[in-house]
Amino acid sequence: MGKRLFWFAVGVGFTAAVVLKGKELYARITPKGIADQLSATGRGLTARAADFFDTLTKAMDEREVELRELLEFED
């Protein structure tokens, strides 16, 4: 009897895990889920691009100051 109860509990747990994971995967392939994924990707891309350009601008400004000092160039 204990063995059957154990395997029944294992089956219930496995089924619950499959159902929950299936719902998650199903939600990801619906049009709303795909739109959410694309939106998140776009926000990530925008943030990385903004960070890149901020870093680039800061580096250009620092290099300009270095070159002006080196060439003894004044505004």
DSSP file (Angstrom, degrees, kcal/mol; ACC not computed):
  #  RESIDUE AA STRUCTURE BP1 BP2  ACC     N-H-->O    O-->H-N    N-H-->O    O-->H-N    TCO  KAPPA ALPHA  PHI   PSI    X-CA   Y-CA   Z-CA
    1    1 A M     >        0   0    0      0, 0.0     4,-2.1     0, 0.0     5,-0.2   0.000 360.0 360.0 360.0 -41.8    0.0    0.0    0.0
    2    2 A G  H  >  +     0   0    0      1,-0.2     4,-2.2     2,-0.2     5,-0.1   0.852 360.0  53.4 -64.2 -35.9    2.8    2.4    0.9
    3    3 A K  H  > S+     0   0    0      2,-0.2     4,-2.4     1,-0.2    -1,-0.2   0.912 109.3  48.0 -65.9 -42.7    4.5    1.8   -2.5
    4    4 A R  H  > S+     0   0    0      1,-0.2     4,-2.4     2,-0.2    -2,-0.2   0.917 111.5  50.0 -64.4 -43.1    1.4    2.6   -4.4
    5    5 A L  H  X S+     0   0    0     -4,-2.1     4,-2.4     2,-0.2    -1,-0.2   0.897 110.1  51.6 -62.4 -40.5    0.8    5.8   -2.4
    6    6 A F  H  X S+     0   0    0     -4,-2.2     4,-2.4     2,-0.2    -2,-0.2   0.946 112.7  43.8 -60.5 -49.9    4.4    6.8   -3.1
    7    7 A W  H  X S+     0   0    0     -4,-2.4     4,-2.4     1,-0.2    -2,-0.2   0.830 111.7  54.2 -69.0 -31.4    4.1    6.3   -6.8
    8    8 A F  H  X S+     0   0    0     -4,-2.4     4,-2.5     2,-0.2    -1,-0.2   0.929 110.1  47.0 -63.7 -45.0    0.7    8.0   -6.9
    9    9 A A  H  X S+     0   0    0     -4,-2.4     4,-2.5     2,-0.2    -2,-0.2   0.890 111.5  51.0 -64.0 -40.0    2.3   11.1   -5.1
   10   10 A V  H  X S+     0   0    0     -4,-2.4     4,-2.6     2,-0.2    -1,-0.2   0.919 111.3  48.9 -63.0 -42.9    5.2   11.0   -7.6
   11   11 A G  H  X S+     0   0    0     -4,-2.4     4,-2.6     2,-0.2    -2,-0.2   0.900 111.4  48.6 -63.6 -42.2    2.7   10.9  -10.5
   12   12 A V  H  X S+     0   0    0     -4,-2.5     4,-2.5     2,-0.2    -2,-0.2   0.923 113.3  47.7 -64.3 -43.9    0.6   13.8   -9.1
   13   13 A G  H  X S+     0   0    0     -4,-2.5     4,-2.2     2,-0.2    -2,-0.2   0.916 113.2  47.6 -62.8 -43.8    3.8   15.8   -8.6
   14   14 A F  H  X S+     0   0    0     -4,-2.6     4,-2.5     2,-0.2    -2,-0.2   0.919 112.3  49.6 -63.8 -44.2    5.1   15.1  -12.1
   15   15 A T  H  X S+     0   0    0     -4,-2.6     4,-2.6     1,-0.2    -2,-0.2   0.911 110.4  50.3 -62.6 -42.7    1.7   15.9  -13.6
   16   16 A A  H  X S+     0   0    0     -4,-2.5     4,-2.5     1,-0.2    -1,-0.2   0.911 111.1  49.2 -61.7 -42.4    1.5   19.2  -11.7
   17   17 A A  H  X S+     0   0    0     -4,-2.2     4,-2.5     2,-0.2     5,-0.2   0.914 112.2  47.9 -63.8 -42.7    5.0   20.2  -12.9
   18   18 A V  H  X S+     0   0    0     -4,-2.5     4,-2.6     2,-0.2    -2,-0.2   0.915 112.5  48.7 -65.1 -42.9    4.2   19.3  -16.5
   19   19 A V  H  X S+     0   0    0     -4,-2.6     4,-2.4     2,-0.2    -2,-0.2   0.930 113.3  46.5 -63.5 -45.5    0.9   21.3  -16.4
   20   20 A L  H  X S+     0   0    0     -4,-2.5     4,-2.0     2,-0.2    -2,-0.2   0.922 115.4  45.3 -64.1 -43.8    2.6   24.3  -14.9
   21   21 A K  H  X S+     0   0    0     -4,-2.5     4,-2.6    -5,-0.2    -1,-0.2   0.884 111.9  53.5 -66.7 -37.4    5.5   24.3  -17.3
   22   22 A G  H  X S+     0   0    0     -4,-2.6     4,-2.7    -5,-0.2    -2,-0.2   0.904 107.8  49.7 -63.4 -41.9    3.0   23.7  -20.2
   23   23 A K  H  X S+     0   0    0     -4,-2.4     4,-2.4     2,-0.2    -1,-0.2   0.904 111.2  50.3 -62.6 -40.7    1.0   26.8  -19.2
   24   24 A E  H  X S+     0   0    0     -4,-2.0     4,-1.4     2,-0.2    -2,-0.2   0.931 113.4  44.3 -63.4 -45.9    4.2   28.8  -19.1
   25   25 A L  H  X S+     0   0    0     -4,-2.6     4,-1.2     1,-0.2    -2,-0.2   0.898 112.7  52.0 -66.1 -40.0    5.3   27.7  -22.5
   26   26 A Y  H >X S+     0   0    0     -4,-2.7     4,-0.6     1,-0.2     3,-0.5   0.907 107.4  52.6 -62.4 -41.6    1.8   28.2  -23.9
   27   27 A A  H 3< S+     0   0    0     -4,-2.4     3,-0.4     1,-0.2     6,-0.3   0.828 106.3  55.0 -63.5 -30.6    1.7   31.7  -22.6
   28   28 A R  H 3< S+     0   0    0     -4,-1.4    -1,-0.2     1,-0.2    -2,-0.2   0.784 108.2  47.4 -74.0 -26.3    5.0   32.4  -24.3
   29   29 A I  H << S+     0   0    0     -4,-1.2    -1,-0.2    -3,-0.5    -2,-0.2   0.443  88.8  99.8 -99.0   1.1    3.8   31.4  -27.7
   30   30 A T  S  X S-     0   0    0     -4,-0.6     4,-2.7    -3,-0.4     5,-0.3  -0.448  90.4-106.5 -75.7 160.1    0.5   33.3  -27.7
   31   31 A P  H  > S+     0   0    0      0, 0.0     4,-2.4     0, 0.0     5,-0.2   0.891 122.5  49.6 -55.4 -40.4    0.5   36.6  -29.6
   32   32 A K  H  > S+     0   0    0      2,-0.2     4,-2.4     1,-0.2     5,-0.2   0.911 110.9  50.0 -65.3 -41.1    0.5   38.5  -26.3
   33   33 A G  H  > S+     0   0    0     -6,-0.3     4,-2.2     2,-0.2    -1,-0.2   0.904 111.6  47.6 -63.5 -41.7    3.4   36.5  -25.0
   34   34 A I  H  X S+     0   0    0     -4,-2.7     4,-2.5     2,-0.2    -1,-0.2   0.908 111.4  51.0 -66.5 -41.1    5.4   37.0  -28.2
   35   35 A A  H  X S+     0   0    0     -4,-2.4     4,-2.4    -5,-0.3    -2,-0.2   0.901 109.7  50.8 -62.9 -40.0    4.7   40.8  -28.0
   36   36 A D  H  X S+     0   0    0     -4,-2.4     4,-2.4     2,-0.2    -1,-0.2   0.909 110.5  49.1 -63.1 -41.7    5.9   40.9  -24.4
   37   37 A Q  H  X S+     0   0    0     -4,-2.2     4,-2.3     2,-0.2    -2,-0.2   0.915 112.4  47.4 -64.6 -42.8    9.1   39.1  -25.3
   38   38 A L  H  X S+     0   0    0     -4,-2.5     4,-2.5     2,-0.2    -1,-0.2   0.888 111.4  51.5 -65.6 -38.5    9.8   41.5  -28.2
   39   39 A S  H  X S+     0   0    0     -4,-2.4     4,-2.4     2,-0.2    -2,-0.2   0.925 110.6  47.8 -63.4 -44.6    9.0   44.5  -26.0
   40   40 A A  H  X S+     0   0    0     -4,-2.4     4,-2.1     1,-0.2    -2,-0.2   0.899 112.3  49.7 -63.8 -40.3   11.4   43.2  -23.3
   41   41 A T  H  X S+     0   0    0     -4,-2.3     4,-2.5     2,-0.2    -1,-0.2   0.909 110.3  50.7 -64.6 -41.6   14.1   42.6  -26.0
   42   42 A G  H  X S+     0   0    0     -4,-2.5     4,-2.6     1,-0.2    -2,-0.2   0.899 109.6  49.9 -63.5 -41.3   13.6   46.1  -27.4
   43   43 A R  H  X S+     0   0    0     -4,-2.4     4,-2.3     2,-0.2    -1,-0.2   0.902 111.7  49.0 -64.0 -39.8   13.9   47.7  -24.0
   44   44 A G  H  X S+     0   0    0     -4,-2.1     4,-2.3     2,-0.2    -2,-0.2   0.906 112.0  48.2 -65.4 -41.5   17.1   45.8  -23.4
   45   45 A L  H  X S+     0   0    0     -4,-2.5     4,-2.5     2,-0.2    -2,-0.2   0.908 111.4  50.4 -64.9 -42.4   18.5   46.8  -26.7
   46   46 A T  H  X S+     0   0    0     -4,-2.6     4,-2.5     1,-0.2    -2,-0.2   0.909 110.8  49.0 -62.6 -42.8   17.6   50.5  -26.1
   47   47 A A  H  X S+     0   0    0     -4,-2.3     4,-2.3     2,-0.2    -1,-0.2   0.914 112.4  47.7 -64.7 -42.6   19.3   50.5  -22.7
   48   48 A R  H  X S+     0   0    0     -4,-2.3     4,-2.4     2,-0.2    -2,-0.2   0.898 112.3  49.5 -66.1 -39.2   22.5   48.9  -24.1
   49   49 A A  H  X S+     0   0    0     -4,-2.5     4,-2.6     2,-0.2     5,-0.2   0.917 111.4  49.0 -65.5 -42.5   22.6   51.4  -27.0
   50   50 A A  H  X S+     0   0    0     -4,-2.5     4,-2.2     1,-0.2    -2,-0.2   0.911 111.9  49.0 -63.0 -41.7   22.1   54.3  -24.7
   51   51 A D  H  X S+     0   0    0     -4,-2.3     4,-2.4     2,-0.2    -1,-0.2   0.907 110.7  51.1 -63.1 -42.1   24.9   53.0  -22.4
   52   52 A F  H  X S+     0   0    0     -4,-2.4     4,-2.7     1,-0.2    -2,-0.2   0.940 112.3  45.2 -60.6 -48.2   27.2   52.5  -25.4
   53   53 A F  H  X S+     0   0    0     -4,-2.6     4,-2.5     2,-0.2    -1,-0.2   0.852 111.7  52.4 -69.3 -33.1   26.6   56.1  -26.7
   54   54 A D  H  X S+     0   0    0     -4,-2.2     4,-2.3    -5,-0.2    -1,-0.2   0.933 112.7  45.0 -63.5 -45.3   27.0   57.5  -23.2
   55   55 A T  H  X S+     0   0    0     -4,-2.4     4,-2.5     2,-0.2    -2,-0.2   0.909 113.4  50.7 -64.1 -42.3   30.3   55.7  -22.8
   56   56 A L  H  X S+     0   0    0     -4,-2.7     4,-2.5     2,-0.2    -2,-0.2   0.922 111.0  48.0 -62.1 -45.3   31.4   56.8  -26.3
   57   57 A T  H  X S+     0   0    0     -4,-2.5     4,-2.4     2,-0.2    -1,-0.2   0.915 112.1  49.2 -62.5 -43.9   30.6   60.4  -25.7
   58   58 A K  H  X S+     0   0    0     -4,-2.3     4,-2.4     1,-0.2    -1,-0.2   0.920 112.1  48.2 -63.0 -43.0   32.4   60.4  -22.3
   59   59 A A  H  X S+     0   0    0     -4,-2.5     4,-2.5     2,-0.2    -2,-0.2   0.895 111.1  50.7 -65.1 -39.8   35.5   58.8  -23.9
   60   60 A M  H  X S+     0   0    0     -4,-2.5     4,-2.4     2,-0.2    -1,-0.2   0.916 110.8  48.9 -64.0 -42.3   35.5   61.3  -26.8
   61   61 A D  H  X S+     0   0    0     -4,-2.4     4,-2.1     2,-0.2    -2,-0.2   0.917 112.1  48.2 -63.5 -42.8   35.3   64.2  -24.4
   62   62 A E  H  X S+     0   0    0     -4,-2.4     4,-2.1     1,-0.2    -2,-0.2   0.912 112.7  48.4 -63.6 -41.8   38.2   62.9  -22.3
   63   63 A R  H  X S+     0   0    0     -4,-2.5     4,-2.7     1,-0.2    -1,-0.2   0.881 108.5  54.3 -67.4 -37.0   40.3   62.3  -25.4
   64   64 A E  H  X S+     0   0    0     -4,-2.4     4,-2.6     2,-0.2    -1,-0.2   0.917 108.2  49.2 -62.3 -42.5   39.5   65.8  -26.7
   65   65 A V  H  X S+     0   0    0     -4,-2.1     4,-2.3     2,-0.2    -2,-0.2   0.922 111.3  50.2 -61.8 -43.7   40.8   67.3  -23.4
   66   66 A E  H  X S+     0   0    0     -4,-2.1     4,-2.5     1,-0.2    -2,-0.2   0.928 112.3  46.6 -60.4 -45.7   43.9   65.1  -23.6
   67   67 A L  H  X S+     0   0    0     -4,-2.7     4,-2.7     1,-0.2    -1,-0.2   0.895 110.8  51.7 -66.5 -39.4   44.6   66.3  -27.2
   68   68 A R  H  X>S+     0   0    0     -4,-2.6     5,-2.4     2,-0.2     4,-0.6   0.904 112.4  46.5 -62.9 -40.2   44.0   69.9  -26.4
   69   69 A E  H  <5S+     0   0    0     -4,-2.3     3,-0.5     3,-0.2    -2,-0.2   0.919 113.2  49.5 -65.8 -43.1   46.4   69.7  -23.5
   70   70 A L  H  <5S+     0   0    0     -4,-2.5    -2,-0.2     1,-0.2    -1,-0.2   0.900 117.9  38.7 -63.7 -42.0   49.0   67.9  -25.6
   71   71 A L  H  <5S-     0   0    0     -4,-2.7    -1,-0.2    -5,-0.2    -2,-0.2   0.481 105.9-127.6 -87.7  -2.6   48.7   70.4  -28.4
   72   72 A E  T  <5 +     0   0    0     -4,-0.6     2,-0.4    -3,-0.5    -3,-0.2   0.915  50.5 164.6  54.7  45.7   48.4   73.4  -26.0
   73   73 A F      < -     0   0    0     -5,-2.4     2,-0.3    -6,-0.2    -1,-0.2  -0.809  19.3-163.5 -97.6 131.2   45.3   74.4  -27.8
   74   74 A E              0   0    0     -2,-0.4    -5,-0.0    -3,-0.1     0, 0.0  -0.866 360.0 360.0-117.3 150.4   43.1   76.9  -26.1
   75   75 A D              0   0    0     -2,-0.3    -1,-0.1     0, 0.0    -2,-0.0   0.485 360.0 360.0 -69.8 360.0   39.5   77.9  -26.8
